[in-house]
Amino acid sequence: MTSTPRPDDRVASAFRFATELVAWVATPWALAPHSVPLAALSVVVLIGLPTVFSTPGDKRNVIVAVPGHVTIVLVLLQLVAAVAAAWVAWHAFAAALVSVLAVVTVVLELPRWRWLISR
């Protein structure tokens, strides 16, 4: 394990959080016409998994410690959910904006992801 300090990701965190909010709203919105319980479960999964599983040093409070690549997969889950659900549930213009938000988030997340992989 390396002792490289965690990169400053305040801007990336803002974009990541915005994308998470979209995922938390758009995913149940897209699923509700098919299954209300599945829509509710999607919110529990999208919020619950990253809350419970985190990489030590990435968050202050770690409930269940996981390697960095698991944290990256959880972020990617949020991004994919946001984009896919936006395209299903919303107008194409809004979905395109969400897609751009997700791409910018990935670019901004790269330094943190490199750091997480090195953990």
C-alpha positions in Angstrom: 0.0 0.0 0.0 1.4 3.4 -0.9 1.3 6.5 1.2 0.4 8.9 -1.6 -1.9 11.5 -0.2 -5.5 11.6 -1.4 -5.8 14.0 -4.3 -7.9 17.2 -3.8 -11.2 16.3 -5.4 -13.5 19.1 -4.3 -14.6 19.9 -7.8 -14.9 16.3 -8.8 -16.9 15.6 -5.7 -19.4 18.3 -6.7 -19.9 16.8 -10.1 -20.0 13.3 -8.6 -22.7 14.4 -6.2 -24.7 16.0 -8.9 -24.6 12.8 -10.9 -25.6 10.8 -7.9 -28.6 13.1 -7.4 -29.6 12.5 -11.0 -29.3 8.7 -10.5 -31.3 8.8 -7.3 -34.1 10.7 -9.0 -34.0 9.4 -12.6 -33.6 5.7 -11.8 -36.8 5.3 -9.7 -38.6 7.6 -12.2 -37.6 5.3 -15.0 -38.5 2.1 -13.1 -41.8 3.2 -11.4 -44.0 2.6 -14.4 -42.8 -1.0 -14.4 -42.5 -1.7 -10.7 -42.8 0.6 -7.7 -41.0 -1.8 -5.4 -38.1 -2.0 -7.9 -38.0 1.8 -8.1 -37.8 2.0 -4.3 -35.2 -0.8 -4.2 -33.1 1.2 -6.8 -32.8 4.1 -4.4 -31.9 1.9 -1.5 -29.1 0.3 -3.6 -27.8 3.5 -5.1 -27.6 5.3 -1.8 -27.0 2.3 0.5 -24.1 0.5 -1.3 -21.7 3.6 -1.3 -22.8 4.4 2.2 -21.9 0.9 3.6 -18.9 0.1 1.4 -16.0 2.5 1.1 -12.2 2.5 0.8 -10.3 3.5 4.0 -8.8 7.0 3.5 -11.4 8.0 0.9 -14.2 8.7 3.5 -14.0 9.6 7.2 -16.4 6.9 8.3 -15.9 3.5 6.9 -18.5 0.9 7.8 -17.3 -1.9 5.6 -13.8 -1.5 4.1 -13.4 -2.4 0.5 -10.5 -2.1 -2.0 -10.3 1.0 -4.2 -11.6 -0.8 -7.3 -14.9 -1.5 -5.5 -15.4 2.2 -4.8 -14.7 2.9 -8.4 -17.3 0.3 -9.5 -19.8 1.9 -7.2 -19.2 5.3 -8.7 -19.6 3.8 -12.2 -22.9 2.2 -11.1 -24.2 5.6 -10.2 -23.0 7.1 -13.5 -24.5 4.4 -15.6 -27.8 4.5 -13.7 -28.0 8.3 -14.1 -27.3 8.2 -17.8 -29.5 5.1 -18.7 -32.4 6.2 -16.5 -32.3 9.8 -17.9 -32.5 8.4 -21.4 -35.5 6.2 -20.4 -37.4 8.7 -18.3 -36.6 12.2 -19.6 -36.6 14.3 -22.7 -33.6 13.7 -25.0 -32.2 17.2 -24.2 -32.2 16.5 -20.5 -30.7 13.1 -21.0 -28.0 14.6 -23.2 -27.1 17.0 -20.5 -26.9 14.2 -18.0 -24.6 12.3 -20.4 -22.3 15.3 -20.6 -22.4 15.6 -16.8 -21.3 11.9 -16.5 -18.5 12.3 -19.0 -17.2 15.4 -17.1 -17.5 13.5 -13.9 -15.4 10.6 -15.2 -12.7 13.0 -16.4 -12.6 14.8 -13.1 -12.6 11.5 -11.1 -9.5 10.1 -12.9 -6.9 11.3 -10.3 -9.0 10.0 -7.4 -9.5 6.7 -9.2 -5.7 6.4 -9.8 -5.3 7.0 -6.1 -8.0 4.4 -5.2 -6.3 1.8 -7.4 -3.0 2.4 -5.6 -4.6 1.7 -2.2 
